[in-house]
C-alpha cells in the first residue's frame, strides 16, 4: 500500500525469476498511480487491477458484523466503476500492459475495460453464475470488432 514497500517486494521477486511477472494491485490505496509506477520501476512486466474492495455487512438483529473476520472482499458488478477509473489512471501512467478486472459480467463491460486501456481482461465472479460467460464475452468482442463502423 506504499510505494517503497511495493518497489522493494517486486524488485526482490524480479531478481529471483526471469518468468513474466504480473502484479495484481489493490484498490485500497490513496493513489494507485504511484503504486503502479513503483511496480513498473521494480520490474513488473504487467499490472492487473483491481483486487477486491474492502467491505463489511452487519446483522441488524445481533448488531454485529456478519463476517467472522468483520470485513471481506467486495467483488462483482459493484466494483466496476472503481475498477474502470483505476485502469484508466494506471494506463495513463505506465508503459507496461494493464489487465482489467472487476465486475465484468457481459461483453459491454469487457469493452469498457479495453476502451479505458486494458490490454486484457479477467473474469472472476461472473463465472460462478454463468460458466459460459468467458466464451460469450469473447464471441461478443469478436462481433463488436467486425462492425464496419468500429475503428480498430
N, CA, C and O of each residue as an XYZ file, in Angstrom:
608
protein
N       0.807     -1.206      0.000
C       0.000      0.000      0.000
C       0.845      1.262      0.000
O       0.304      2.368      0.003
N       2.180      1.109     -0.003
C       3.022      2.287     -0.157
C       4.070      1.995     -1.225
O       4.408      0.837     -1.468
N       4.574      3.025     -1.850
C       5.463      2.851     -2.997
C       6.768      2.158     -2.630
O       7.254      1.323     -3.393
N       7.341      2.487     -1.485
C       8.613      1.878     -1.085
C       8.465      0.372     -0.904
O       9.278     -0.400     -1.412
N       7.436     -0.044     -0.185
C       7.207     -1.479      0.044
C       6.907     -2.196     -1.266
O       7.372     -3.313     -1.489
N       6.133     -1.553     -2.127
C       5.813     -2.148     -3.423
C       7.081     -2.362     -4.229
O       7.315     -3.449     -4.757
N       7.896     -1.324     -4.321
C       9.138     -1.426     -5.081
C      10.029     -2.526     -4.520
O      10.545     -3.356     -5.268
N      10.204     -2.529     -3.227
C      11.095     -3.494     -2.575
C      10.638     -4.938     -2.833
O      11.450     -5.796     -3.178
N       9.356     -5.194     -2.668
C       8.824     -6.539     -2.867
C       8.953     -6.984     -4.323
O       9.457     -8.072     -4.598
N       8.505     -6.152     -5.245
C       8.533     -6.525     -6.664
C       9.962     -6.672     -7.154
O      10.260     -7.578     -7.932
N      10.839     -5.802     -6.713
C      12.235     -5.879     -7.109
C      12.881     -7.178     -6.631
O      13.658     -7.787     -7.366
N      12.571     -7.605     -5.415
C      13.146     -8.858     -4.906
C      12.601    -10.060     -5.683
O      13.333    -11.017     -5.933
N      11.339    -10.016     -6.061
C      10.767    -11.097     -6.875
C      11.398    -11.096     -8.265
O      11.735    -12.151     -8.802
N      11.553     -9.908     -8.843
C      12.151     -9.798    -10.177
C      13.554    -10.382    -10.191
O      13.939    -11.048    -11.153
N      14.325    -10.139     -9.133
C      15.686    -10.674     -9.049
C      15.693    -12.195     -8.940
O      16.667    -12.845     -9.322
N      14.617    -12.757     -8.424
C      14.549    -14.204     -8.193
C      14.049    -14.990     -9.406
O      14.169    -16.215     -9.438
N      13.492    -14.302    -10.399
C      12.931    -15.018    -11.547
C      13.007    -14.192    -12.819
O      12.971    -12.962    -12.800
N      13.112    -14.916    -13.923
C      13.026    -14.252    -15.227
C      11.668    -14.531    -15.878
O      11.407    -14.095    -16.999
N      10.815    -15.259    -15.166
C       9.463    -15.522    -15.660
C       8.657    -14.225    -15.730
O       8.970    -13.268    -15.023
N       7.632    -14.182    -16.567
C       6.784    -12.982    -16.607
C       6.209    -12.678    -15.221
O       5.727    -13.570    -14.523
N       6.268    -11.432    -14.851
C       5.822    -11.003    -13.526
C       4.641    -10.047    -13.678
O       4.804     -8.887    -14.056
N       3.445    -10.563    -13.374
C       2.223     -9.761    -13.433
C       1.812     -9.458    -12.005
O       1.560    -10.370    -11.219
N       1.745     -8.197    -11.674
C       1.462     -7.758    -10.308
C       0.009     -7.303    -10.212
O      -0.435     -6.444    -10.974
N      -0.726     -7.890     -9.266
C      -2.125     -7.519     -9.046
C      -2.185     -6.429     -7.987
O      -1.660     -6.594     -6.886
N      -2.825     -5.320     -8.322
C      -2.885     -4.165     -7.426
C      -4.215     -4.088     -6.688
O      -5.275     -4.395     -7.233
N      -4.126     -3.675     -5.450
C      -5.319     -3.457     -4.639
C      -5.880     -2.058     -4.896
O      -5.116     -1.125     -5.142
N      -7.183     -1.905     -4.843
C      -7.766     -0.574     -4.975
C      -7.769      0.185     -3.651
O      -8.126      1.362     -3.602
N      -7.376     -0.489     -2.592
C      -7.473      0.084     -1.248
C      -6.245      0.930     -0.915
O      -5.590      0.724      0.107
N      -5.950      1.877     -1.789
C      -4.815      2.783     -1.631
C      -5.274      4.208     -1.935
O      -6.317      4.420     -2.552
N      -4.486      5.163     -1.497
C      -4.816      6.564     -1.753
C      -4.588      6.936     -3.215
O      -5.412      7.620     -3.822
N      -3.461      6.483     -3.782
C      -3.126      6.843     -5.161
C      -2.564      5.628     -5.886
O      -1.393      5.290     -5.715
N      -3.375      4.981     -6.681
C      -2.945      3.764     -7.373
C      -1.879      4.051     -8.425
O      -1.109      3.157     -8.776
N      -1.820      5.275     -8.930
C      -0.829      5.618     -9.947
C       0.590      5.491     -9.409
O       1.466      4.975    -10.102
N       0.829      5.949     -8.192
C       2.181      5.870     -7.629
C       2.576      4.424     -7.330
O       3.739      4.053     -7.485
N       1.616      3.612     -6.905
C       1.884      2.194     -6.651
C       2.203      1.497     -7.975
O       3.142      0.706     -8.051
N       1.427      1.789     -9.008
C       1.650      1.196    -10.328
C       3.024      1.574    -10.868
O       3.745      0.728    -11.398
N       3.377      2.827    -10.736
C       4.685      3.294    -11.207
C       5.811      2.583    -10.461
O       6.799      2.182    -11.075
N       5.676      2.423     -9.154
C       6.693      1.729     -8.355
C       6.838      0.280     -8.807
O       7.954     -0.229     -8.909
N       5.721     -0.385     -9.079
C       5.767     -1.777     -9.541
C       6.457     -1.876    -10.901
O       7.248     -2.789    -11.138
N       6.154     -0.941    -11.782
C       6.795     -0.926    -13.097
C       8.295     -0.696    -12.960
O       9.093     -1.414    -13.562
N       8.678      0.293    -12.178
C      10.093      0.600    -11.974
C      10.858     -0.572    -11.369
O      12.045     -0.750    -11.641
N      10.180     -1.368    -10.551
C      10.818     -2.502     -9.879
C      10.945     -3.724    -10.779
O      11.627     -4.686    -10.424
N      10.296     -3.696    -11.936
C      10.464     -4.795    -12.871
C       9.228     -5.580    -13.237
O       9.344     -6.627    -13.873
N       8.054     -5.121    -12.864
C       6.826     -5.816    -13.258
C       6.693     -5.792    -14.780
O       7.001     -4.789    -15.424
N       6.236     -6.894    -15.339
C       6.018     -6.974    -16.781
C       4.626     -6.498    -17.178
O       4.411     -6.055    -18.306
N       3.683     -6.594    -16.246
C       2.306     -6.154    -16.477
C       1.651     -5.936    -15.121
O       2.134     -6.417    -14.096
N       0.554     -5.209    -15.135
C      -0.205     -4.955    -13.908
C      -1.636     -5.416    -14.112
O      -2.233     -5.166    -15.159
N      -2.185     -6.089    -13.111
C      -3.602     -6.443    -13.167
C      -4.305     -5.711    -12.041
O      -3.813     -5.653    -10.914
N      -5.459     -5.156    -12.359
C      -6.192     -4.419    -11.354
C      -7.659     -4.348    -11.744
O      -8.000     -4.220    -12.920
N      -8.509     -4.431    -10.752
C      -8.237     -4.291     -9.319
C      -8.557     -5.592     -8.581
O      -9.288     -6.451     -9.075
N      -7.993     -5.702     -7.400
C      -8.388     -6.754     -6.481
C      -9.682     -6.289     -5.806
O     -10.250     -5.270     -6.199
N     -10.142     -7.010     -4.815
C     -11.408     -6.648     -4.169
C     -11.300     -5.378     -3.334
O     -10.232     -5.036     -2.825
N     -12.420     -4.695     -3.208
C     -12.532     -3.578     -2.272
C     -12.857     -4.151     -0.895
O     -13.525     -5.180     -0.793
N     -12.400     -3.506      0.140
C     -12.725     -3.953      1.493
C     -14.128     -3.471      1.845
O     -14.467     -2.306      1.636
N     -14.935     -4.379      2.380
C     -16.290     -4.019      2.777
C     -16.746     -4.855      3.955
O     -16.052     -5.775      4.389
N     -17.909     -4.528      4.462
C     -18.479     -5.314      5.554
C     -19.992     -5.284      5.473
O     -20.579     -4.423      4.817
N     -20.612     -6.236      6.148
C     -22.067     -6.283      6.277
C     -22.399     -6.497      7.749
O     -21.640     -7.129      8.484
N     -23.543     -5.961      8.168
C     -23.929     -6.004      9.579
C     -25.269     -6.721      9.722
O     -26.192     -6.497      8.939
N     -25.361     -7.572     10.717
C     -26.619     -8.222     11.082
C     -27.364     -7.247     11.987
O     -26.910     -6.969     13.097
N     -28.495     -6.728     11.532
C     -29.189     -5.691     12.316
C     -29.846     -6.251     13.569
O     -30.124     -5.498     14.502
N     -30.099     -7.556     13.610
C     -30.695     -8.145     14.815
C     -29.662     -8.310     15.927
O     -29.914     -7.963     17.081
N     -28.491     -8.848     15.561
C     -27.446     -9.032     16.580
C     -26.593     -7.779     16.751
O     -25.868     -7.630     17.735
N     -26.698     -6.871     15.762
C     -25.901     -5.639     15.748
C     -24.400     -5.930     15.700
O     -23.587     -5.195     16.262
N     -24.064     -7.006     15.023
C     -22.662     -7.421     14.894
C     -22.355     -7.670     13.420
O     -23.256     -7.899     12.613
N     -21.075     -7.621     13.087
C     -20.693     -7.939     11.708
C     -21.117     -9.361     11.341
O     -21.029    -10.275     12.161
N     -21.575     -9.537     10.105
C     -21.974    -10.866      9.637
C     -20.770    -11.740      9.295
O     -20.858    -12.967      9.345
N     -19.667    -11.124      8.955
C     -18.478    -11.882      8.583
C     -17.612    -12.147      9.804
O     -17.430    -11.272     10.652
N     -17.083    -13.352      9.886
C     -16.246    -13.726     11.032
C     -15.027    -12.812     11.163
O     -14.599    -12.492     12.272
N     -14.477    -12.400     10.035
C     -13.309    -11.510     10.051
C     -13.700    -10.032     10.070
O     -12.838     -9.172      9.890
N     -14.939     -9.729     10.277
C     -15.517     -8.385     10.292
C     -15.619     -7.802      8.881
O     -16.688     -7.343      8.478
N     -14.537     -7.818      8.141
C     -14.569     -7.284      6.782
C     -14.220     -8.382      5.790
O     -13.705     -9.439      6.153
N     -14.515     -8.101      4.532
C     -14.209     -9.059      3.474
C     -14.088     -8.350      2.150
O     -14.257     -7.134      2.060
N     -13.793     -9.120      1.123
C     -13.597     -8.553     -0.199
C     -14.892     -8.402     -0.970
O     -15.654     -9.358     -1.115
N     -15.136     -7.207     -1.460
C     -16.295     -6.918     -2.300
C     -15.862     -7.056     -3.755
O     -14.892     -6.430     -4.183
N     -16.582     -7.875     -4.510
C     -16.253     -8.064     -5.922
C     -17.539     -8.045     -6.740
O     -18.626     -7.844     -6.200
N     -17.404     -8.255     -8.029
C     -18.575     -8.284     -8.901
C     -18.942     -6.913     -9.437
O     -18.145     -5.978     -9.350
N     -20.148     -6.784     -9.993
C     -20.562     -5.545    -10.657
C     -20.432     -4.280     -9.807
O     -20.241     -3.192    -10.352
N     -20.532     -4.403     -8.506
C     -20.455     -3.214     -7.643
C     -19.108     -2.506     -7.742
O     -19.036     -1.300     -7.503
N     -18.040     -3.222     -8.087
C     -16.717     -2.598     -8.111
C     -16.332     -2.064     -9.494
O     -15.300     -1.407     -9.634
N     -17.144     -2.336    -10.511
C     -16.758     -1.967    -11.878
C     -16.431     -0.485    -12.066
O     -15.403     -0.189    -12.675
N     -17.225      0.453    -11.589
C     -16.858      1.862    -11.793
C     -15.503      2.227    -11.177
O     -14.743      3.004    -11.755
N     -15.211      1.672    -10.021
C     -13.910      1.921     -9.380
C     -12.805      1.287    -10.215
O     -11.767      1.904    -10.452
N     -13.028      0.060    -10.657
C     -12.027     -0.647    -11.452
C     -11.731      0.083    -12.761
O     -10.569      0.238    -13.137
N     -12.770      0.527    -13.448
C     -12.574      1.262    -14.699
C     -11.762      2.534    -14.479
O     -10.857      2.840    -15.255
N     -12.084      3.265    -13.430
C     -11.373      4.502    -13.118
C      -9.900      4.214    -12.848
O      -9.023      4.940    -13.316
N      -9.636      3.162    -12.099
C      -8.249      2.842    -11.765
C      -7.483      2.306    -12.972
O      -6.309      2.632    -13.143
N      -8.120      1.494    -13.808
C      -7.475      1.023    -15.035
C      -7.114      2.222    -15.911
O      -6.005      2.292    -16.442
N      -8.035      3.155    -16.061
C      -7.764      4.339    -16.882
C      -6.586      5.140    -16.329
O      -5.704      5.555    -17.081
N      -6.575      5.356    -15.006
C      -5.481      6.112    -14.388
C      -4.136      5.426    -14.593
O      -3.153      6.068    -14.963
N      -4.100      4.117    -14.350
C      -2.842      3.374    -14.467
C      -2.388      3.315    -15.924
O      -1.196      3.447    -16.201
N      -3.306      3.122    -16.847
C      -2.964      3.108    -18.270
C      -2.279      4.413    -18.681
O      -1.356      4.401    -19.494
N      -2.729      5.533    -18.121
C      -2.138      6.838    -18.422
C      -0.758      7.013    -17.787
O      -0.018      7.923    -18.160
N      -0.406      6.145    -16.828
C       0.789      6.326    -16.007
C       1.955      5.423    -16.387
O       3.109      5.845    -16.314
N       1.671      4.187    -16.792
C       2.743      3.208    -17.017
C       2.901      2.869    -18.493
O       2.047      3.188    -19.320
N       4.014      2.215    -18.800
C       4.300      1.795    -20.171
C       4.278      0.279    -20.328
O       4.775     -0.250    -21.322
N       3.709     -0.416    -19.359
C       3.571     -1.868    -19.427
C       2.084     -2.203    -19.546
O       1.238     -1.371    -19.217
N       1.756     -3.403    -20.008
C       0.338     -3.755    -20.167
C      -0.442     -3.718    -18.859
O       0.073     -4.033    -17.786
N      -1.700     -3.323    -18.990
C      -2.636     -3.299    -17.865
C      -3.717     -4.340    -18.163
O      -4.257     -4.395    -19.268
N      -4.020     -5.156    -17.163
C      -5.069     -6.164    -17.272
C      -6.217     -5.708    -16.385
O      -6.019     -5.453    -15.197
N      -7.409     -5.604    -16.947
C      -8.564     -5.094    -16.211
C      -9.378     -6.189    -15.553
O      -9.669     -7.218    -16.163
N      -9.739     -5.957    -14.307
C     -10.526     -6.908    -13.519
C     -11.531     -6.110    -12.698
O     -11.221     -5.033    -12.188
N     -12.738     -6.654    -12.578
C     -13.691     -6.051    -11.653
C     -15.063     -5.806    -12.229
O     -15.295     -4.790    -12.885
N     -15.973     -6.728    -11.989
C     -17.359     -6.515    -12.379
C     -17.689     -6.829    -13.815
O     -18.715     -6.378    -14.324
N     -16.852     -7.586    -14.478
C     -17.115     -7.928    -15.876
C     -18.082     -9.110    -15.915
O     -17.736    -10.230    -15.538
N     -19.311     -8.832    -16.383
C     -20.315     -9.898    -16.466
C     -20.906    -10.041    -17.871
O     -21.655    -10.979    -18.144
N     -20.563     -9.104    -18.758
C     -21.085     -9.158    -20.129
C     -20.099     -8.458    -21.057
O     -19.180     -7.779    -20.599
N     -20.294     -8.624    -22.351
C     -19.360     -8.095    -23.332
C     -19.181     -6.584    -23.206
O     -18.065     -6.086    -23.353
N     -20.249     -5.855    -22.938
C     -20.138     -4.394    -22.823
C     -19.177     -4.000    -21.702
O     -18.441     -3.021    -21.830
N     -19.181     -4.753    -20.616
C     -18.251     -4.481    -19.512
C     -16.812     -4.679    -19.979
O     -15.947     -3.843    -19.720
N     -16.566     -5.787    -20.665
C     -15.221     -6.073    -21.164
C     -14.750     -4.976    -22.111
O     -13.604     -4.533    -22.038
N     -15.635     -4.544    -22.992
C     -15.277     -3.489    -23.938
C     -14.946     -2.183    -23.228
O     -14.039     -1.464    -23.649
N     -15.663     -1.870    -22.164
C     -15.350     -0.660    -21.398
C     -13.920     -0.724    -20.865
O     -13.195      0.270    -20.913
N     -13.515     -1.883    -20.359
C     -12.153     -2.023    -19.847
C     -11.130     -1.870    -20.964
O     -10.107     -1.208    -20.788
N     -11.403     -2.477    -22.107
C     -10.483     -2.369    -23.238
C     -10.387     -0.921    -23.708
O      -9.294     -0.435    -23.999
N     -11.504     -0.240    -23.783
C     -11.521      1.163    -24.213
C     -10.773      2.057    -23.232
O     -10.154      3.037    -23.648
N     -10.815      1.743    -21.937
C     -10.119      2.576    -20.948
C      -8.641      2.228    -20.817
O      -7.926      2.859    -20.038
N      -8.167      1.221    -21.577
C      -6.735      0.958    -21.602
C      -6.285     -0.448    -21.270
O      -5.093     -0.742    -21.364
N      -7.186     -1.317    -20.889
C      -6.781     -2.685    -20.554
C      -6.357     -3.431    -21.814
O      -7.070     -3.426    -22.817
N      -5.208     -4.063    -21.755
C      -4.723     -4.870    -22.868
C      -5.369     -6.254    -22.857
O      -5.452     -6.929    -23.883
N      -5.822     -6.654    -21.672
C      -6.524     -7.929    -21.486
C      -7.486     -7.741    -20.321
O      -7.429     -6.738    -19.610
N      -8.368     -8.716    -20.135
C      -9.305     -8.658    -19.010
C      -9.316     -9.996    -18.289
O      -8.895    -11.016    -18.836
N      -9.799     -9.978    -17.062
C     -10.033    -11.200    -16.299
C     -11.498    -11.212    -15.890
O     -12.085    -10.174    -15.585
N     -12.068    -12.393    -15.889
C     -13.462    -12.553    -15.476
C     -13.469    -13.473    -14.271
O     -12.990    -14.604    -14.347
N     -14.007    -12.997    -13.162
C     -13.999    -13.771    -11.932
C     -15.372    -14.179    -11.463
O     -15.859    -15.257    -11.804
N     -15.994    -13.325    -10.685
C     -17.264    -13.611    -10.019
C     -18.341    -14.101    -10.985
O     -19.129    -14.977    -10.628
N     -18.388    -13.562    -12.180
C     -19.425    -13.941    -13.151
C     -19.384    -15.422    -13.500
O     -20.408    -15.998    -13.866
N     -18.206    -16.052    -13.390
C     -18.091    -17.479    -13.693
C     -18.903    -18.350    -12.744
O     -19.307    -19.454    -13.110
N     -19.145    -17.866    -11.531
C     -19.942    -18.631    -10.574
C     -21.414    -18.675    -10.994
O     -22.121    -19.642    -10.712
N     -21.855    -17.633    -11.662
C     -23.251    -17.527    -12.092
C     -23.452    -18.174    -13.461
O     -24.444    -18.865    -13.692
N     -22.499    -17.943    -14.364
C     -22.608    -18.432    -15.737
C     -21.256    -18.988    -16.183
O     -20.383    -18.218    -16.584
N     -21.066    -20.299    -16.122
C     -19.783    -20.892    -16.510
C     -19.384    -20.639    -17.970
O     -18.219    -20.822    -18.321
N     -20.316    -20.228    -18.815
C     -20.017    -19.936    -20.219
C     -19.730    -18.456    -20.478
O     -19.532    -18.055    -21.625
N     -19.707    -17.664    -19.443
C     -19.599    -16.218    -19.630
C     -18.337    -15.820    -20.391
O     -18.382    -14.899    -21.206
N     -17.225    -16.484    -20.147
C     -15.986    -16.125    -20.837
C     -16.126    -16.333    -22.341
O     -15.728    -15.476    -23.129
N     -16.684    -17.458    -22.734
C     -16.896    -17.732    -24.160
C     -17.846    -16.699    -24.762
O     -17.603    -16.196    -25.859
N     -18.912    -16.386    -24.057
C     -19.880    -15.400    -24.547
C     -19.234    -14.029    -24.728
O     -19.523    -13.326    -25.697
N     -18.367    -13.654    -23.805
C     -17.699    -12.352    -23.902
C     -16.708    -12.343    -25.063
O     -16.635    -11.360    -25.801
N     -15.950    -13.414    -25.233
C     -15.015    -13.490    -26.365
C     -15.780    -13.362    -27.686
O     -15.387    -12.596    -28.567
N     -16.860    -14.108    -27.814
C     -17.672    -14.034    -29.042
C     -18.249    -12.634    -29.243
O     -18.327    -12.152    -30.373
N     -18.647    -11.988    -28.168
C     -19.179    -10.631    -28.257
C     -18.133     -9.619    -28.686
O     -18.424     -8.705    -29.457
N     -16.908     -9.782    -28.184
C     -15.814     -8.885    -28.592
C     -15.514     -9.084    -30.075
O     -15.337     -8.114    -30.813
N     -15.458    -10.335    -30.508
C     -15.210    -10.615    -31.930
C     -16.286     -9.974    -32.810
O     -15.973     -9.383    -33.843
N     -17.529    -10.087    -32.409
C     -18.637     -9.487    -33.165
C     -18.499     -7.963    -33.196
O     -18.687     -7.344    -34.244
N     -18.175     -7.369    -32.071
C     -18.003     -5.916    -31.971
C     -16.909     -5.444    -32.933
O     -17.066     -4.437    -33.623
N     -15.802     -6.186    -32.965
C     -14.673     -5.782    -33.797
C     -14.941     -5.963    -35.292
O     -14.250     -5.363    -36.116
N     -15.918     -6.768    -35.648
C     -16.280     -6.957    -37.060
C     -17.211     -5.863    -37.571
O     -17.466     -5.780    -38.773
N     -17.717     -5.031    -36.682
C     -18.606     -3.936    -37.076
C     -17.820     -2.988    -37.978
O     -16.773     -2.488    -37.567
N     -18.296     -2.727    -39.196
C     -17.546     -1.872    -40.120
C     -17.393     -0.427    -39.640
O     -16.562      0.312    -40.168
N     -18.170     -0.026    -38.664
C     -18.083      1.353    -38.176
C     -17.126      1.504    -36.992
O     -16.921      2.608    -36.486
N     -16.545      0.389    -36.557
C     -15.590      0.423    -35.454
C     -14.197      0.603    -36.026
O     -13.765     -0.177    -36.874
N     -13.501      1.612    -35.572
C     -12.125      1.850    -35.998
C     -11.223      1.094    -35.036
O     -11.240      1.346    -33.831
N     -10.427      0.158    -35.573
C      -9.534     -0.636    -34.718
C      -8.095     -0.275    -34.941
O      -7.210     -0.846    -34.304
